[in-house]
Each structure stands twice: as C-alpha cells, then as structure tokens.
Amino acid sequence: MKVNLKINSVHFDADKKLVDFIHERVDKLANYYDKIIDGEVILKVDNNHSTDNKIAEIKLLIPGNDMFAKKQCKSFEEATDTAVEALRRQLSKHKEKIRKK
C-alpha cells in the first residue's frame, strides 16, 4: 500500500533519490497500520554548525489521531530512518490500544 505523501524541503530542493528513499520508507509503515490517511514530510537543514544538522519531520494522519516524529542526524536518510522507526513504534502502540477496546 502506498501512503499519500507530501514532501517539503525547506530552502533546498530534495533530489529524486532522496524523495524515492523517503517514499519507500514511509510506505513500509502501511504494513504495520493500514489505515494511514495521509502523510507529510518536512526536511530542513539546521544551521547550528554541528555535523548532525539534517532534520526530518514526519507527520501521519490516521483516523482520530495524528502521529509525529522529528529526528536530527548527519544525513536526511538517517534522520528519515530513525523518524520512521519512531512512528512504527507509535503505530504499534496505537494498534494495541485499539485492540484492547
């Protein structure tokens, strides 16, 4: 299943390889939770002169709730990976909560 994803890169243009990478990773979240309505990714570069200056913010819209993760790493790929992993854990917890009702 593909997630309807909107990718915004602030003050730079994300290349096709990065955009494809993000789509691939976020689409895998649909395997954990198939009711994802929409998604938004914001990519930023933090000018704090440290090496971990790439920020990926991912917001997922799911029925009755929003999931959000923001990670800062050395590369956008690494930041995306860690944010997707955090969202995967959130979705798993959310699914458990729904199952117990």
C-alpha positions as a printed Julia matrix, in Angstrom:
101×3 Matrix{Float64}:
   0.0    0.0    0.0
   1.24   3.46  -0.83
   0.88   6.34   1.59
  -0.29   9.63   0.08
   2.82  11.63   0.98
   3.67  15.31   0.62
   7.38  16.14   0.9
   8.55  19.69   1.63
  12.22  20.63   1.64
  12.91  23.99   3.26
  15.41  26.25   1.45
  16.71  23.49  -0.85
  15.46  21.03  -3.47
  15.47  17.37  -2.47
  16.81  15.18  -5.26
  14.74  12.34  -6.72
  16.86   9.69  -4.98
  16.08  11.19  -1.55
  12.38  11.58  -2.35
  12.18   7.96  -3.54
  14.01   6.81  -0.39
  11.52   8.65   1.84
   8.52   7.24  -0.05
   9.93   3.73   0.22
  10.48   4.0    4.0
   7.14   5.64   4.81
   5.22   3.2    2.59
   6.58   0.36   4.77
   4.64   1.84   7.71
   1.44   0.83   5.91
   2.44  -2.8    6.6
   2.09  -2.09  10.34
  -1.06   0.02  10.15
  -3.21   0.06   7.02
  -5.46   2.99   7.96
  -2.94   5.78   7.3
  -4.85   8.57   5.54
  -2.08  10.97   4.63
   1.5   11.88   5.39
   3.7   14.94   5.35
   7.49  15.1    5.49
   9.44  18.3    6.13
  13.18  18.31   5.51
  15.29  21.11   6.99
  18.94  21.95   7.45
  19.74  23.39  10.89
  22.49  25.99  10.7
  24.0   25.26  14.11
  27.4   24.26  12.63
  27.3   20.74  14.05
  27.51  17.66  11.84
  24.04  16.46  12.93
  22.22  19.28  11.15
  19.74  17.42   8.91
  16.2   17.36  10.28
  13.34  15.14   9.1
   9.85  15.74  10.49
   7.21  13.2    9.57
   3.51  13.61  10.35
   1.0   10.84   9.66
  -2.74  11.35   9.69
  -4.65   8.34  10.95
  -8.34   8.11  11.92
  -8.91  10.0   15.16
  -5.25  10.85  15.66
  -2.0   12.25  14.27
   1.42  10.65  14.66
   4.51  12.83  14.61
   8.25  12.23  14.76
  11.12  14.68  14.39
  14.71  13.47  14.17
  18.02  15.23  13.62
  21.01  13.31  12.21
  24.05  13.54   9.94
  22.04  12.75   6.79
  18.44  13.02   5.69
  18.39   9.26   5.09
  19.46   8.55   8.66
  17.01  11.1   10.06
  14.2    9.6    7.96
  15.08   6.07   9.11
  15.03   6.99  12.81
  11.81   9.02  12.44
  10.1    6.15  10.59
  11.23   3.73  13.3
   9.78   6.04  15.99
   6.5    6.21  14.05
   6.47   2.42  13.67
   6.63   2.09  17.47
   3.87   4.7   17.89
   1.65   2.91  15.37
   2.24  -0.43  17.11
   1.22   1.06  20.47
  -1.82   2.69  18.87
  -2.86  -0.63  17.31
  -2.53  -2.38  20.68
  -4.69   0.28  22.32
  -7.4   -0.17  19.69
  -7.29  -3.97  20.04
  -7.83  -3.76  23.82
 -11.01  -1.68  23.45
